[in-house]
């Protein structure tokens, strides 16, 4: 079952995770799924950012968030993603833009996210 979950997970993530990593995403039966490095760049005044934040609240999950109103966060986003567009979910160092795409990704990976 875990192998099937890993295969489906790999297909869904496509280009978001490296194909060959030093550490496997899934562990043996006795070990838990390794935590993904996720960061949501947003602003409080952005409607589309609030859609993502509200969805996270509805499903009772949490991820690291960084407000781009602070110049250090804005510059960090620009360095990682190449543009200052928000919302932007950084998944293992790879940017995912557009609130609908972010919500779809979160929806299909809820089991990897931390509970509130």
N, CA, C and O atoms as a MOPAC input file, in Angstrom:
PM7 MOZYME 1SCF
protein

 N      0.82200 1    -1.19100 1     0.00000 1
 C      0.00000 1     0.00000 1     0.00000 1
 C      0.86700 1     1.25700 1     0.00000 1
 O      0.58000 1     2.21100 1    -0.72200 1
 N      1.93000 1     1.25700 1     0.81200 1
 C      2.80600 1     2.42900 1     0.86400 1
 C      3.52900 1     2.63800 1    -0.46000 1
 O      3.76300 1     3.77600 1    -0.86600 1
 N      3.88200 1     1.55100 1    -1.13300 1
 C      4.55300 1     1.68000 1    -2.41900 1
 C      3.60700 1     2.33000 1    -3.42400 1
 O      4.01500 1     3.20100 1    -4.19100 1
 N      2.35100 1     1.90900 1    -3.41800 1
 C      1.35400 1     2.51000 1    -4.30600 1
 C      1.18400 1     3.99000 1    -3.98500 1
 O      1.10600 1     4.81800 1    -4.89400 1
 N      1.12500 1     4.32600 1    -2.70400 1
 C      0.99600 1     5.73300 1    -2.29300 1
 C      2.20500 1     6.52900 1    -2.76700 1
 O      2.06100 1     7.66000 1    -3.23000 1
 N      3.39300 1     5.94800 1    -2.65500 1
 C      4.61400 1     6.62900 1    -3.10300 1
 C      4.57800 1     6.87700 1    -4.60900 1
 O      4.92400 1     7.96700 1    -5.06400 1
 N      4.16500 1     5.87900 1    -5.38000 1
 C      4.10400 1     6.02400 1    -6.83500 1
 C      3.10600 1     7.10900 1    -7.21100 1
 O      3.40800 1     7.97400 1    -8.03400 1
 N      1.91700 1     7.06900 1    -6.61400 1
 C      0.91300 1     8.09000 1    -6.90000 1
 C      1.39300 1     9.47000 1    -6.48000 1
 O      1.19500 1    10.45000 1    -7.19700 1
 N      2.01900 1     9.54000 1    -5.32200 1
 C      2.56200 1    10.80100 1    -4.83600 1
 C      3.61100 1    11.34200 1    -5.79600 1
 O      3.61500 1    12.53800 1    -6.08900 1
 N      4.48500 1    10.50300 1    -6.28200 1
 C      5.53400 1    10.92100 1    -7.21200 1
 C      4.94600 1    11.42700 1    -8.52600 1
 O      5.42000 1    12.41500 1    -9.08600 1
 N      3.92200 1    10.75100 1    -9.00700 1
 C      3.26700 1    11.17000 1   -10.25000 1
 C      2.60400 1    12.52000 1   -10.06400 1
 O      2.72200 1    13.39400 1   -10.92200 1
 N      1.90200 1    12.70000 1    -8.94500 1
 C      1.21600 1    13.95800 1    -8.69000 1
 C      2.18200 1    15.12200 1    -8.55400 1
 O      1.88100 1    16.22500 1    -9.01000 1
 N      3.32500 1    14.90300 1    -7.94100 1
 C      4.27100 1    15.99100 1    -7.72900 1
 C      5.04200 1    16.33500 1    -8.98400 1
 O      5.51100 1    17.46500 1    -9.12200 1
 N      5.18600 1    15.40700 1    -9.89000 1
 C      5.87500 1    15.69300 1   -11.14300 1
 C      7.19400 1    16.37900 1   -10.91900 1
 O      8.11600 1    15.78900 1   -10.35600 1
 N      7.29900 1    17.62500 1   -11.35400 1
 C      8.55000 1    18.35400 1   -11.28600 1
 C      8.81600 1    19.04500 1    -9.96600 1
 O      9.80200 1    19.77400 1    -9.86000 1
 N      7.98700 1    18.85100 1    -8.95800 1
 C      8.17800 1    19.57900 1    -7.72400 1
 C      9.22200 1    18.97300 1    -6.81000 1
 O      9.78000 1    19.67800 1    -5.96900 1
 N      9.50000 1    17.70700 1    -6.94700 1
 C     10.51400 1    17.07800 1    -6.11400 1
 C     11.57200 1    16.45200 1    -7.00700 1
 O     11.27000 1    15.99000 1    -8.10700 1
 N     12.80200 1    16.43700 1    -6.53800 1
 C     13.84000 1    15.79500 1    -7.33900 1
 C     13.54700 1    14.30600 1    -7.49000 1
 O     13.04100 1    13.66400 1    -6.56900 1
 N     13.87100 1    13.76700 1    -8.66100 1
 C     13.61400 1    12.35100 1    -8.88800 1
 C     14.55200 1    11.46800 1    -8.08300 1
 O     14.16700 1    10.37800 1    -7.65800 1
 N     15.76600 1    11.92200 1    -7.87000 1
 C     16.74300 1    11.15100 1    -7.11700 1
 C     17.23000 1    11.99300 1    -5.94700 1
 O     18.00000 1    12.93500 1    -6.13200 1
 N     16.79300 1    11.66300 1    -4.77300 1
 C     17.25400 1    12.41000 1    -3.61200 1
 C     18.00600 1    11.47700 1    -2.69000 1
 O     17.83300 1    10.25800 1    -2.72800 1
 N     18.83500 1    12.06600 1    -1.86900 1
 C     19.62200 1    11.28900 1    -0.91200 1
 C     18.70800 1    10.59900 1     0.10200 1
 O     18.92900 1     9.44400 1     0.46600 1
 N     17.68300 1    11.32000 1     0.55000 1
 C     16.75700 1    10.80900 1     1.54000 1
 C     15.44700 1    10.42200 1     0.86100 1
 O     14.86900 1    11.24700 1     0.15400 1
 N     14.96200 1     9.20700 1     1.04800 1
 C     13.68800 1     8.83600 1     0.43300 1
 C     12.52800 1     9.57500 1     1.09200 1
 O     12.55000 1     9.84300 1     2.29300 1
 N     11.50500 1     9.90400 1     0.28400 1
 C     10.34000 1    10.59200 1     0.81600 1
 C      9.55800 1     9.67500 1     1.74900 1
 O      9.07000 1    10.11500 1     2.79000 1
 N      9.43800 1     8.41400 1     1.38200 1
 C      8.72800 1     7.45800 1     2.21600 1
 C      9.72000 1     6.53500 1     2.90300 1
 O     10.73200 1     6.13900 1     2.32400 1
 N      9.41900 1     6.21200 1     4.11400 1
 C     10.27000 1     5.32800 1     4.91000 1
 C      9.64400 1     3.93700 1     4.97400 1
 O      8.60900 1     3.67600 1     4.36100 1
 N     10.27900 1     3.07300 1     5.71300 1
 C      9.73900 1     1.72600 1     5.88800 1
 C      8.44600 1     1.80100 1     6.69400 1
 O      8.08000 1     2.86900 1     7.18500 1
 N      7.75800 1     0.67700 1     6.82800 1
 C      6.48500 1     0.62600 1     7.54200 1
 C      6.58400 1     1.21100 1     8.94900 1
 O      5.64700 1     1.85500 1     9.41900 1
 N      7.71100 1     0.99100 1     9.62200 1
 C      7.86600 1     1.43300 1    11.00200 1
 C      8.11400 1     2.93300 1    11.09900 1
 O      7.93500 1     3.51800 1    12.16700 1
 N      8.51600 1     3.55400 1    10.01900 1
 C      8.85300 1     4.96800 1    10.05300 1
 C      7.76700 1     5.78900 1     9.36800 1
 O      7.03400 1     5.28100 1     8.52000 1
 N      7.67100 1     7.05100 1     9.74100 1
 C      6.62600 1     7.90900 1     9.18500 1
 C      7.10600 1     8.60800 1     7.91800 1
 O      8.28700 1     8.56500 1     7.57100 1
 N      6.16600 1     9.24700 1     7.24300 1
 C      6.48200 1    10.00400 1     6.04000 1
 C      7.34400 1    11.20100 1     6.43100 1
 O      7.05900 1    11.89700 1     7.40600 1
 N      8.38800 1    11.42300 1     5.66500 1
 C      9.26900 1    12.55600 1     5.91900 1
 C      8.52800 1    13.86000 1     5.65200 1
 O      7.76200 1    13.96200 1     4.69400 1
 N      8.75700 1    14.84300 1     6.49300 1
 C      8.08700 1    16.13500 1     6.37400 1
 C      8.64100 1    16.91500 1     5.18400 1
 O      9.85400 1    17.03300 1     5.01100 1
 N      7.73000 1    17.44400 1     4.37000 1
 C      8.12500 1    18.28300 1     3.24400 1
 C      8.45900 1    19.68600 1     3.73300 1
 O      7.89600 1    20.15900 1     4.72000 1
 N      9.37300 1    20.34200 1     3.04000 1
 C      9.67800 1    21.73200 1     3.32800 1
 C      8.73100 1    22.60100 1     2.50600 1
 O      8.86100 1    22.69300 1     1.28500 1
 N      7.77500 1    23.24000 1     3.18600 1
 C      6.75000 1    24.05400 1     2.53700 1
 C      6.73300 1    25.45000 1     3.13100 1
 O      6.80500 1    25.61000 1     4.35000 1
 N      6.63800 1    26.46100 1     2.27600 1
 C      6.49000 1    27.84000 1     2.72700 1
 C      5.51200 1    28.54800 1     1.80100 1
 O      5.63400 1    28.47700 1     0.57800 1
 N      4.54500 1    29.23100 1     2.39600 1
 C      3.58300 1    30.01300 1     1.62900 1
 C      3.95000 1    31.49100 1     1.75800 1
 O      3.96900 1    32.04600 1     2.85700 1
 N      4.23900 1    32.11100 1     0.62900 1
 C      4.46900 1    33.55600 1     0.58300 1
 C      3.13700 1    34.19900 1     0.23600 1
 O      2.45300 1    33.76900 1    -0.69300 1
 N      2.76800 1    35.24400 1     0.99800 1
 C      1.44500 1    35.85500 1     0.84200 1
 C      1.48400 1    37.29900 1     1.31900 1
 O      2.49900 1    37.76700 1     1.83500 1
 N      0.36600 1    38.00300 1     1.14200 1
 C      0.12900 1    39.28800 1     1.79300 1
 C     -1.25900 1    39.22900 1     2.40600 1
 O     -2.13100 1    38.50100 1     1.93100 1
 N     -1.45400 1    39.99600 1     3.45700 1
 C     -2.74300 1    39.97600 1     4.14500 1
 C     -3.84900 1    40.62400 1     3.32200 1
 O     -5.01800 1    40.27500 1     3.48600 1
 N     -3.51200 1    41.54400 1     2.45200 1
 C     -4.51800 1    42.28300 1     1.69100 1
 C     -4.90200 1    41.61900 1     0.36500 1
 O     -5.83500 1    42.07100 1    -0.30000 1
 N     -4.20200 1    40.56300 1    -0.02300 1
 C     -4.44000 1    39.90500 1    -1.31200 1
 C     -5.60400 1    38.90500 1    -1.20900 1
 O     -5.56900 1    37.97900 1    -0.39900 1
 N     -6.62500 1    39.10700 1    -2.03600 1
 C     -7.79000 1    38.21500 1    -2.04500 1
 C     -7.38100 1    36.76500 1    -2.30000 1
 O     -7.85400 1    35.86300 1    -1.61000 1
 N     -6.51000 1    36.53000 1    -3.28000 1
 C     -6.12600 1    35.17500 1    -3.64800 1
 C     -5.28700 1    34.50900 1    -2.55400 1
 O     -5.37800 1    33.30100 1    -2.33700 1
 N     -4.48200 1    35.30200 1    -1.87900 1
 C     -3.72500 1    34.77600 1    -0.73300 1
 C     -4.67700 1    34.35300 1     0.37300 1
 O     -4.50200 1    33.30400 1     0.99200 1
 N     -5.68800 1    35.18200 1     0.61500 1
 C     -6.65600 1    34.87100 1     1.65800 1
 C     -7.46900 1    33.62200 1     1.33200 1
 O     -7.89100 1    32.90400 1     2.23900 1
 N     -7.69200 1    33.35900 1     0.05000 1
 C     -8.37100 1    32.10400 1    -0.34100 1
 C     -7.56800 1    30.90600 1     0.14300 1
 O     -8.12900 1    29.95100 1     0.68100 1
 N     -6.25000 1    30.95900 1    -0.05100 1
 C     -5.38000 1    29.84900 1     0.37600 1
 C     -5.36400 1    29.74400 1     1.90200 1
 O     -5.51300 1    28.65300 1     2.45400 1
 N     -5.18500 1    30.87000 1     2.57700 1
 C     -5.14300 1    30.87500 1     4.04300 1
 C     -6.47500 1    30.37400 1     4.61300 1
 O     -6.48500 1    29.57400 1     5.54900 1
 N     -7.58500 1    30.83600 1     4.05900 1
 C     -8.89900 1    30.38000 1     4.53100 1
 C     -9.09000 1    28.88500 1     4.30900 1
 O     -9.67300 1    28.20300 1     5.15100 1
 N     -8.60600 1    28.37300 1     3.18900 1
 C     -8.70500 1    26.93400 1     2.94200 1
 C     -7.89700 1    26.16100 1     3.98700 1
 O     -8.36300 1    25.15200 1     4.51600 1
 N     -6.69100 1    26.63600 1     4.28000 1
 C     -5.86300 1    25.97500 1     5.29800 1
 C     -6.58000 1    25.96100 1     6.64700 1
 O     -6.53700 1    24.96300 1     7.36700 1
 N     -7.23100 1    27.06000 1     6.98300 1
 C     -7.98700 1    27.12500 1     8.24000 1
 C     -9.16700 1    26.15300 1     8.23300 1
 O     -9.45100 1    25.50600 1     9.24100 1
 N     -9.85300 1    26.05400 1     7.08800 1
 C    -11.00000 1    25.14800 1     6.98200 1
 C    -10.61200 1    23.69600 1     7.18000 1
 O    -11.34800 1    22.93800 1     7.81300 1
 N     -9.45500 1    23.29700 1     6.64200 1
 C     -9.05200 1    21.89200 1     6.76400 1
 C     -8.21800 1    21.64900 1     8.02200 1
 O     -7.78100 1    20.52800 1     8.28100 1
 N     -8.00200 1    22.71400 1     8.80100 1
 C     -7.30300 1    22.60800 1    10.08200 1
 C     -5.84400 1    22.15700 1     9.93500 1
 O     -5.35100 1    21.34700 1    10.71800 1
 N     -5.17500 1    22.69200 1     8.92800 1
 C     -3.76500 1    22.37700 1     8.69300 1
 C     -2.95300 1    23.66300 1     8.76400 1
 O     -3.49900 1    24.76200 1     8.66700 1
 N     -1.65500 1    23.51500 1     8.93400 1
 C     -0.78800 1    24.68000 1     9.01900 1
 C      0.51100 1    24.44500 1     8.24800 1
 O      1.01300 1    23.32300 1     8.17100 1
 N      1.04300 1    25.53200 1     7.67900 1
 C      2.35600 1    25.51100 1     7.04500 1
 C      3.03800 1    26.83600 1     7.38600 1
 O      2.39400 1    27.76700 1     7.86700 1
 N      4.31100 1    26.91100 1     7.14000 1
 C      5.06100 1    28.14800 1     7.36100 1
 C      4.57400 1    29.20200 1     6.37800 1
 O      4.43200 1    28.92400 1     5.18700 1
 N      4.31900 1    30.40600 1     6.86800 1
 C      3.90000 1    31.51000 1     6.00400 1
 C      4.87000 1    32.67400 1     6.17400 1
 O      5.40900 1    32.90200 1     7.25700 1
 N      5.08000 1    33.40600 1     5.07900 1
 C      5.93300 1    34.58800 1     5.09600 1
 C      5.22800 1    35.70400 1     4.34000 1
 O      4.86300 1    35.55300 1     3.17400 1
 N      5.04500 1    36.81800 1     5.02200 1
 C      4.36700 1    37.97500 1     4.45100 1
 C      5.36700 1    38.78800 1     3.63200 1
 O      6.39400 1    39.21800 1     4.15800 1
 N      5.07200 1    39.00000 1     2.34400 1
 C      5.99500 1    39.73200 1     1.47300 1
 C      5.91500 1    41.24200 1     1.66100 1
 O      6.59100 1    41.98600 1     0.95100 1
 N      5.10200 1    41.70600 1     2.60200 1
 C      5.12900 1    43.12200 1     2.94700 1
 C      6.47400 1    43.48100 1     3.58300 1
 O      6.88900 1    44.64000 1     3.56800 1
 N      7.14200 1    42.48000 1     4.13600 1
 C      8.48200 1    42.67200 1     4.69000 1
 C      9.48600 1    42.43600 1     3.57300 1
 O      9.46900 1    41.39500 1     2.91600 1
 N     10.35500 1    43.40500 1     3.36600 1
 C     11.26900 1    43.36300 1     2.21400 1
 C     12.15900 1    42.11900 1     2.20900 1
 O     12.48500 1    41.60300 1     1.14000 1
 N     12.55500 1    41.63500 1     3.37800 1
 C     13.40800 1    40.44200 1     3.41300 1
 C     12.66700 1    39.23700 1     2.82600 1
 O     13.26800 1    38.43200 1     2.11400 1
 N     11.36700 1    39.10500 1     3.11900 1
 C     10.57000 1    38.00700 1     2.57200 1
 C     10.32700 1    38.18600 1     1.08100 1
 O     10.34200 1    37.21800 1     0.32100 1
 N     10.10000 1    39.44100 1     0.66200 1
 C      9.87500 1    39.73200 1    -0.75500 1
 C     11.12000 1    39.37700 1    -1.57700 1
 O     11.01600 1    38.78500 1    -2.65100 1
 N     12.28300 1    39.74100 1    -1.06700 1
 C     13.53700 1    39.44100 1    -1.76800 1
 C     13.82000 1    37.93500 1    -1.78000 1
 O     14.34000 1    37.40100 1    -2.75900 1
 N     13.47600 1    37.26900 1    -0.69600 1
 C     13.64300 1    35.81200 1    -0.62300 1
 C     12.76600 1    35.12700 1    -1.66900 1
 O     13.21600 1    34.20700 1    -2.35200 1
 N     11.51700 1    35.57300 1    -1.79500 1
 C     10.60200 1    35.02200 1    -2.79900 1
 C     11.13700 1    35.26200 1    -4.20200 1
 O     11.10500 1    34.36500 1    -5.04400 1
 N     11.62600 1    36.46600 1    -4.45300 1
 C     12.18000 1    36.79900 1    -5.76900 1
 C     13.37100 1    35.90400 1    -6.10200 1
 O     13.52000 1    35.45400 1    -7.23800 1
 N     14.20900 1    35.65200 1    -5.11700 1
 C     15.38500 1    34.79600 1    -5.31500 1
 C     14.98400 1    33.34500 1    -5.60900 1
 O     15.56000 1    32.70100 1    -6.48700 1
 N     14.00400 1    32.84400 1    -4.87600 1
 C     13.57800 1    31.44200 1    -5.04500 1
 C     12.72500 1    31.26200 1    -6.30100 1
 O     12.97700 1    30.36300 1    -7.10300 1
 N     11.70400 1    32.12600 1    -6.47000 1
 C     10.72500 1    31.92600 1    -7.53400 1
 C     10.95100 1    32.73300 1    -8.79100 1
 O     10.36000 1    32.44000 1    -9.83100 1
 N     11.79900 1    33.74800 1    -8.71500 1
 C     12.06700 1    34.55400 1    -9.89300 1
 C     11.07700 1    35.68200 1   -10.12600 1
 O     11.25200 1    36.47200 1   -11.05400 1
 N     10.03800 1    35.77300 1    -9.29700 1
 C      9.08100 1    36.87300 1    -9.38500 1
 C      8.43600 1    37.07200 1    -8.02200 1
 O      8.52700 1    36.21900 1    -7.13900 1
 N      7.78100 1    38.22200 1    -7.87400 1
 C      7.20200 1    38.59100 1    -6.57500 1
 C      5.72400 1    38.26200 1    -6.46500 1
 O      5.05000 1    38.75800 1    -5.56300 1
 N      5.21500 1    37.44900 1    -7.35200 1
 C      3.78000 1    37.10800 1    -7.37500 1
 C      3.40100 1    36.29700 1    -6.14200 1
 O      4.09500 1    35.36100 1    -5.74500 1
 N      2.27400 1    36.68900 1    -5.54900 1
 C      1.71000 1    35.92800 1    -4.43900 1
 C      0.24900 1    35.62100 1    -4.75200 1
 O     -0.39000 1    36.37900 1    -5.48200 1
 N     -0.28700 1    34.53900 1    -4.22300 1
 C      0.36800 1    33.59900 1    -3.33200 1
 C      1.34600 1    32.70500 1    -4.09100 1
 O      1.19700 1    32.44200 1    -5.28400 1
 N      2.33300 1    32.26200 1    -3.36000 1
 C      3.31000 1    31.32500 1    -3.91900 1
 C      3.64300 1    30.29900 1    -2.85300 1
 O      4.10300 1    30.64700 1    -1.76500 1
 N      3.41300 1    29.04800 1    -3.16400 1
 C      3.77200 1    27.95500 1    -2.26400 1
 C      5.09300 1    27.37800 1    -2.74700 1
 O      5.19500 1    26.90800 1    -3.88000 1
 N      6.09700 1    27.41400 1    -1.89200 1
 C      7.38900 1    26.82700 1    -2.21100 1
 C      7.38800 1    25.40300 1    -1.66900 1
 O      7.25200 1    25.18200 1    -0.46600 1
 N      7.54100 1    24.44800 1    -2.57200 1
 C      7.53300 1    23.02700 1    -2.22400 1
 C      8.92500 1    22.48000 1    -2.50700 1
 O      9.32700 1    22.32500 1    -3.66000 1
 N      9.64900 1    22.19300 1    -1.43400 1
 C     11.01500 1    21.68100 1    -1.57700 1
 C     11.84700 1    22.56200 1    -2.51200 1
 O     12.60800 1    22.05600 1    -3.33700 1
 N     11.69600 1    23.88900 1    -2.37500 1
 C     12.48800 1    24.82400 1    -3.15700 1
 C     11.93700 1    25.18300 1    -4.52300 1
 O     12.53300 1    25.99200 1    -5.23400 1
 N     10.81100 1    24.59600 1    -4.90300 1
 C     10.20100 1    24.86000 1    -6.21200 1
 C      8.90600 1    25.65900 1    -6.02700 1
 O      8.07600 1    25.30100 1    -5.19000 1
 N      8.72600 1    26.74100 1    -6.80300 1
 C      7.52900 1    27.57300 1    -6.62100 1
 C      6.28700 1    27.00800 1    -7.31300 1
 O      6.36500 1    26.41600 1    -8.38900 1
 N      5.15300 1    27.20700 1    -6.66800 1
 C      3.85200 1    26.90500 1    -7.25300 1
 C      2.99300 1    28.15600 1    -7.06700 1
 O      2.73400 1    28.57400 1    -5.93900 1
 N      2.55800 1    28.74500 1    -8.16800 1
 C      1.77500 1    29.97000 1    -8.13800 1
 C      0.30200 1    29.66100 1    -8.40200 1
 O     -0.05800 1    28.53200 1    -8.73700 1
 N     -0.53000 1    30.66800 1    -8.25000 1
 C     -1.97600 1    30.62700 1    -8.49700 1
 C     -2.70100 1    29.93200 1    -7.33500 1
 O     -2.40800 1    28.78600 1    -6.99200 1
 N     -3.64700 1    30.65700 1    -6.74700 1
 C     -4.34700 1    30.14700 1    -5.57000 1
 C     -5.06300 1    28.82700 1    -5.83500 1
 O     -5.04800 1    27.94200 1    -4.97900 1
 N     -5.68300 1    28.67500 1    -6.98500 1
 C     -6.39000 1    27.42700 1    -7.28500 1
 C     -5.42400 1    26.25400 1    -7.35100 1
 O     -5.71600 1    25.18300 1    -6.81900 1
 N     -4.28000 1    26.44200 1    -7.99400 1
 C     -3.28600 1    25.37200 1    -8.08200 1
 C     -2.72400 1    25.03300 1    -6.70400 1
 O     -2.49000 1    23.86300 1    -6.39900 1
 N     -2.50800 1    26.04500 1    -5.87800 1
 C     -1.99500 1    25.81500 1    -4.52500 1
 C     -3.02400 1    25.05100 1    -3.70000 1
 O     -2.67900 1    24.08900 1    -3.01300 1
 N     -4.27900 1    25.47100 1    -3.76300 1
 C     -5.33300 1    24.78100 1    -3.02000 1
 C     -5.49200 1    23.34800 1    -3.50600 1
 O     -5.66600 1    22.43900 1    -2.69500 1
 N     -5.43600 1    23.13300 1    -4.80700 1
 C     -5.51900 1    21.76800 1    -5.34600 1
 C     -4.37000 1    20.91000 1    -4.82700 1
 O     -4.57900 1    19.75500 1    -4.45600 1
 N     -3.15100 1    21.46600 1    -4.79900 1
 C     -1.99800 1    20.70400 1    -4.32000 1
 C     -2.16700 1    20.38100 1    -2.83800 1
 O     -1.94600 1    19.24600 1    -2.41600 1
 N     -2.55800 1    21.37600 1    -2.05700 1
 C     -2.76200 1    21.15400 1    -0.61900 1
 C     -3.84300 1    20.11000 1    -0.38500 1
 O     -3.69100 1    19.22900 1     0.46100 1
 N     -4.92600 1    20.20900 1    -1.13000 1
 C     -6.03100 1    19.26700 1    -0.99100 1
 C     -5.59400 1    17.83100 1    -1.23100 1
 O     -6.03100 1    16.92000 1    -0.52700 1
 N     -4.74100 1    17.62600 1    -2.21300 1
 C     -4.32300 1    16.26200 1    -2.53200 1
 C     -3.13200 1    15.78900 1    -1.70200 1
 O     -2.69700 1    14.64700 1    -1.84800 1
 N     -2.59400 1    16.65400 1    -0.82600 1
 C     -1.44700 1    16.27300 1     0.01500 1
 C     -1.68900 1    16.58500 1     1.48800 1
 O     -0.73800 1    16.80700 1     2.23600 1
 N     -2.93200 1    16.60300 1     1.90400 1
 C     -3.27400 1    16.96400 1     3.28600 1
 C     -2.57100 1    16.10300 1     4.30800 1
 O     -2.21700 1    16.58200 1     5.38500 1
 N     -2.36200 1    14.83000 1     3.98600 1
 C     -1.75600 1    13.91600 1     4.96400 1
 C     -0.29600 1    14.27900 1     5.24800 1
 O      0.26900 1    13.81800 1     6.24000 1
 N      0.31300 1    15.08700 1     4.40300 1
 C      1.70500 1    15.49800 1     4.61400 1
 C      1.82600 1    16.79000 1     5.40800 1
 O      2.92800 1    17.17900 1     5.79600 1
 N      0.70000 1    17.45900 1     5.65400 1
 C      0.70200 1    18.73600 1     6.35100 1
 C      0.46500 1    18.56100 1     7.83500 1
 O     -0.16800 1    17.60100 1     8.27300 1
 N      0.98400 1    19.50500 1     8.59900 1
 C      0.80900 1    19.46600 1    10.05600 1
 C     -0.58100 1    19.95300 1    10.45000 1
 O     -1.12700 1    20.87800 1     9.84800 1
 N     -1.13900 1    19.31600 1    11.46900 1
 C     -2.41500 1    19.77200 1    12.02100 1
 C     -2.17700 1    21.04200 1    12.82100 1
 O     -1.08500 1    21.27300 1    13.34200 1
 N     -3.21900 1    21.86200 1    12.90800 1
 C     -3.14300 1    23.08600 1    13.72400 1
 C     -3.04100 1    22.74900 1    15.18300 1
 O     -2.96700 1    23.64800 1    16.02100 1

